[in-house]
Every structure is written in C-alpha cells, then in structure tokens.
Amino acid sequence: MTEQKWIKIKDKLPEQQRVCLVSIMHQSSQENYKHVLDREVALAVYIPPYQTNGAFIFLTHSNSKDMDNVIFNNGQVVESDGSISSKITAWMPLPEPDTDE
C-alpha cells in the first residue's frame, strides 16, 4: 500500500476532476479570536478551472453542517466584507482500497 501525502494547493492541483480529501483552515468568527485557526479534513470534489470560467472549485462534503456542500472558489470562502473565513491548504487523493485478504 502506497503512503498518501498531503499536497499543498499552492504547489499542485489535481490534473482532472476528482474526489479527494482536503485540509481546511478556518479563521475564527469571534472578534476576540481572529488569530485562532481551526483545521478540518473533509471529502471534496475538485472541479478544474477550464470547467468553471477560470476559477478552480472544491465542493466539500462533510459531517460538519458548516462545511457540507460548501463551494471553495480558488480554494477559499470569501465573506461579504472581503475577509477569508476558510481556505483549503492541501489535498490528497483518496487511498486505494486494500485488496489484501
């Protein structure tokens, strides 16, 4: 079994549309905790830029209701005030099923 490693989105994106795991960094929404960051791992569908008018999209699927069916445009969620509330920092392919019996 090949060990999977996280790939930073600034270094490389998937070459085609695919389901993958993503590492999401959240900025705290509480005013007193703007420097606090939370991380989460979610399942996502990557959609390449040529299919979305020049932006790459990750659509996340998560048990967390805050991250279920969230669209990350160019890897981030931008709030109405222009601040970034969440961003995807890395991705990895889904592991291959273990075929050993």
C-alpha positions in Angstrom: 0.0 0.0 0.0 1.4 3.4 -1.0 1.5 6.0 1.7 -0.6 9.1 0.8 0.9 12.5 1.5 -0.8 16.0 1.6 -0.1 18.1 -1.4 -0.2 21.9 -0.9 -2.6 23.6 -3.3 -0.1 26.3 -4.0 2.3 23.6 -5.3 0.0 21.4 -7.3 -3.7 20.9 -8.1 -5.3 17.7 -9.3 -5.0 17.3 -13.1 -8.7 16.5 -13.6 -12.0 16.5 -11.9 -11.8 14.0 -8.9 -12.9 13.2 -5.4 -10.2 13.9 -2.9 -9.6 14.7 0.8 -8.9 18.4 1.6 -7.4 20.1 4.6 -9.4 23.2 5.5 -8.2 26.0 7.7 -10.9 28.1 9.4 -10.4 31.7 10.7 -12.3 32.2 14.0 -15.5 34.2 13.5 -15.3 35.6 17.0 -13.8 39.1 17.1 -11.6 38.4 20.1 -10.2 35.3 18.4 -9.3 36.5 14.9 -5.9 34.9 15.2 -7.2 31.5 16.2 -7.3 28.9 13.4 -9.1 25.6 13.3 -8.3 22.8 10.9 -10.7 20.2 9.5 -10.4 17.4 6.9 -13.3 16.9 4.5 -14.2 15.0 1.4 -14.4 17.2 -1.7 -14.9 17.2 -5.4 -12.3 19.1 -7.3 -13.5 20.9 -10.5 -10.8 22.3 -12.8 -10.6 25.9 -13.9 -11.5 25.1 -17.6 -14.9 23.9 -16.4 -15.6 26.9 -14.2 -14.7 30.1 -16.1 -11.1 30.3 -14.9 -11.6 29.5 -11.1 -10.8 26.2 -9.6 -13.5 24.9 -7.3 -13.6 22.5 -4.4 -17.1 21.4 -3.3 -16.8 19.9 0.2 -18.9 17.2 1.7 -18.6 16.8 5.5 -20.4 15.6 8.6 -19.9 19.2 9.8 -23.0 21.1 8.8 -20.9 24.2 8.4 -18.8 22.5 5.7 -21.3 20.3 3.9 -21.9 21.5 0.3 -19.6 24.5 0.6 -18.0 25.9 -2.5 -14.4 27.0 -2.2 -13.7 29.3 -5.1 -10.0 29.3 -5.9 -9.6 27.3 -2.7 -11.3 29.8 -0.3 -14.5 31.1 1.1 -14.7 34.9 0.9 -17.3 36.7 3.1 -19.3 39.7 2.0 -16.8 42.0 3.8 -13.9 40.6 1.7 -12.4 38.6 4.5 -11.5 34.9 4.1 -13.3 32.7 6.5 -12.0 29.4 5.4 -9.4 28.1 2.9 -8.1 24.8 1.6 -4.4 24.5 2.2 -3.8 21.0 0.9 -5.4 18.0 -0.8 -4.7 14.3 -1.2 -6.1 11.6 -3.5 -8.3 9.0 -1.8 -6.4 6.0 -0.6 -6.7 2.9 -2.8 -8.8 0.1 -1.3 -6.8 -2.6 0.5 -7.1 -5.7 -1.6 -5.1 -8.0 0.7 -7.3 -10.6 2.3 
